[in-house]
Amino acid sequence: MVKKKLLTLAGVLAILASGACLLPPLPRHEPPPPPIRRGLDGVRRIRVEVVNSSPSHHLDPAALAQTVAEAINQRSAKTKIGAHFAKEARGEDAVLVITVLSETLEAAPVEPGTVAFLIRDSATLTRVDGAWVWQEAQAGIWVTRKVEEGYEADVWRTPGLEDSLDKTVSDKLVSRMFAER
């Protein structure tokens, strides 16, 4: 009697195991990409221009324009919008003009040996026909960094700092530009 029960139990387990193995894998559920801002309909190529009107002029406008264009291009698979940086027109549908208003430095109270950079900018995206697509004024981006040894007196001269600031500023700006509000 015990043998029959064990044999029946083994048979049931074998049927369940083989049935579970033969099922197709469950489909992956990835979240949908964020919707593209309504005003960007029809925009496929953006020219990026940067002007640094801050009194200190620490950030290079050409380097920031290139980094912003790269950030837009990294999202092009989802957004279907590409970008380039140049002063002259090259077949773009819209122009993104970014103005760096100020670049300030403050001691970060969070952790000793760190500083906080506040980059204020304004940005406007307009179609080539002059129609306004997106704009933000006086946006502030805080970036906190450790101060490397030997650069305490002039933090702005820290190697790689400008690239790091450009990357952070461009990623945040592009995220805000493509975000649906």
C-alpha positions as CSV (number, residue, x, y, z in Angstrom):
1,M,0.0,0.0,0.0
2,V,2.8,2.4,0.8
3,K,4.5,1.4,-2.4
4,K,1.4,2.3,-4.4
5,K,1.1,5.7,-2.7
6,L,4.8,6.5,-3.2
7,L,4.5,5.4,-6.9
8,T,1.4,7.5,-7.4
9,L,3.1,10.5,-5.7
10,A,6.2,10.1,-7.9
11,G,4.0,9.9,-11.0
12,V,2.1,13.1,-10.0
13,L,5.4,14.9,-9.4
14,A,6.8,13.7,-12.7
15,I,3.8,14.9,-14.5
16,L,3.9,18.3,-12.8
17,A,7.6,18.6,-13.4
18,S,7.4,17.8,-17.0
19,G,4.4,20.0,-17.6
20,A,6.0,22.9,-15.9
21,C,9.2,22.5,-18.0
22,L,7.3,22.4,-21.2
23,L,5.5,25.7,-20.7
24,P,6.8,28.7,-22.6
25,P,8.8,31.2,-20.6
26,L,6.8,34.1,-19.1
27,P,7.0,37.3,-21.2
28,R,9.2,40.1,-19.9
29,H,7.3,43.2,-18.9
30,E,9.4,46.3,-19.3
31,P,7.9,49.6,-18.5
32,P,7.0,51.7,-21.5
33,P,9.3,54.5,-22.4
34,P,8.2,57.9,-21.1
35,P,5.9,59.7,-23.5
36,I,7.5,62.4,-25.7
37,R,6.5,65.9,-24.9
38,R,3.7,67.0,-27.2
39,G,5.5,69.9,-28.7
40,L,8.3,67.7,-30.0
41,D,6.0,66.1,-32.6
42,G,7.7,66.4,-36.0
43,V,11.1,67.3,-34.5
44,R,13.7,64.8,-35.7
45,R,16.9,66.8,-35.6
46,I,18.0,69.4,-33.1
47,R,20.9,71.8,-33.4
48,V,22.4,72.6,-29.9
49,E,23.9,76.0,-29.2
50,V,25.4,77.1,-25.9
51,V,26.2,80.6,-24.7
52,N,28.1,81.1,-21.4
53,S,27.1,84.5,-20.1
54,S,28.2,83.9,-16.5
55,P,30.8,86.3,-15.1
56,S,33.3,83.4,-14.4
57,H,33.1,81.6,-17.8
58,H,34.3,78.2,-16.3
59,L,32.3,76.0,-18.6
60,D,33.3,75.8,-22.2
61,P,30.2,76.4,-24.4
62,A,31.4,74.2,-27.2
63,A,32.1,71.3,-24.9
64,L,28.7,71.7,-23.1
65,A,26.9,71.8,-26.5
66,Q,28.7,68.6,-27.6
67,T,27.7,66.9,-24.4
68,V,24.1,68.0,-24.6
69,A,23.9,66.7,-28.2
70,E,25.4,63.4,-27.1
71,A,22.8,63.1,-24.3
72,I,20.0,63.7,-26.8
73,N,21.5,61.2,-29.2
74,Q,21.8,58.6,-26.4
75,R,18.0,58.8,-26.1
76,S,17.4,58.7,-29.9
77,A,16.4,55.0,-29.9
78,K,13.4,55.9,-27.7
79,T,12.7,59.4,-28.8
80,K,13.6,59.2,-32.5
81,I,15.2,62.6,-32.2
82,G,18.9,63.2,-33.0
83,A,21.1,66.2,-32.3
84,H,24.2,68.0,-33.4
85,F,26.1,71.0,-32.2
86,A,27.1,73.8,-34.5
87,K,26.5,77.4,-35.1
88,E,25.4,77.0,-38.7
89,A,22.2,75.3,-39.9
90,R,22.5,71.8,-41.1
91,G,18.9,70.6,-41.9
92,E,17.6,70.6,-38.3
93,D,14.0,70.9,-37.4
94,A,14.6,72.8,-34.2
95,V,17.3,74.7,-32.3
96,L,18.1,74.3,-28.6
97,V,19.8,77.4,-27.2
98,I,21.2,77.1,-23.7
99,T,22.5,80.1,-21.8
100,V,24.7,79.5,-18.8
101,L,23.7,82.3,-16.4
102,S,26.0,81.6,-13.5
103,E,28.5,79.1,-12.1
104,T,28.9,79.3,-8.3
105,L,30.7,77.3,-5.8
106,E,29.8,76.7,-2.2
107,A,31.1,74.5,0.6
108,A,28.9,71.4,0.9
109,P,27.7,71.1,4.5
110,V,26.9,67.4,3.9
111,E,30.5,66.1,4.0
112,P,33.8,67.8,4.8
113,G,36.1,68.0,1.8
114,T,33.2,68.4,-0.7
115,V,32.0,71.4,-2.6
116,A,28.7,72.1,-4.3
117,F,28.5,73.7,-7.7
118,L,25.3,75.5,-8.7
119,I,25.0,75.9,-12.4
120,R,22.1,78.2,-13.4
121,D,20.9,78.1,-17.0
122,S,18.0,79.0,-19.3
123,A,17.1,76.9,-22.3
124,T,14.8,77.4,-25.2
125,L,13.9,74.9,-27.9
126,T,12.3,76.5,-31.0
127,R,11.4,75.1,-34.4
128,V,13.2,76.6,-37.4
129,D,9.9,78.4,-38.3
130,G,10.2,80.2,-34.9
131,A,7.5,78.3,-33.1
132,W,8.3,77.8,-29.4
133,V,8.5,74.1,-28.3
134,W,10.0,74.1,-24.8
135,Q,11.5,76.5,-22.4
136,E,12.9,76.7,-18.9
137,A,14.2,79.8,-17.2
138,Q,16.7,80.1,-14.4
139,A,17.0,76.4,-13.8
140,G,19.5,75.5,-11.1
141,I,21.5,72.3,-11.1
142,W,23.4,71.3,-8.0
143,V,26.4,69.1,-8.4
144,T,28.4,67.9,-5.4
145,R,32.0,66.8,-5.8
146,K,34.9,65.8,-3.6
147,V,37.8,68.3,-3.6
148,E,41.0,66.6,-4.8
149,E,44.1,67.1,-2.8
150,G,46.1,70.0,-4.1
151,Y,43.2,71.8,-5.7
152,E,41.6,73.2,-2.6
153,A,42.7,76.8,-3.5
154,D,41.2,76.6,-7.0
155,V,38.6,73.8,-7.3
156,W,37.7,74.8,-10.9
157,R,41.1,73.6,-12.1
158,T,40.5,70.1,-10.9
159,P,41.3,67.7,-13.8
160,G,38.1,66.2,-15.3
161,L,35.8,68.6,-13.4
162,E,34.5,70.4,-16.4
163,D,33.7,67.1,-18.2
164,S,31.9,65.9,-15.1
165,L,29.9,69.1,-14.7
166,D,29.0,69.1,-18.5
167,K,27.8,65.5,-18.2
168,T,25.6,66.2,-15.2
169,V,24.2,69.4,-16.5
170,S,23.4,67.9,-19.9
171,D,21.8,64.7,-18.6
172,K,19.5,66.7,-16.2
173,L,18.6,69.3,-18.8
174,V,17.8,66.7,-21.5
175,S,15.8,64.6,-19.0
176,R,13.7,67.7,-18.2
177,M,13.3,68.6,-21.9
178,F,11.9,65.2,-22.8
179,A,9.9,64.7,-19.7
180,E,6.1,64.9,-20.0
181,R,4.8,67.3,-17.4
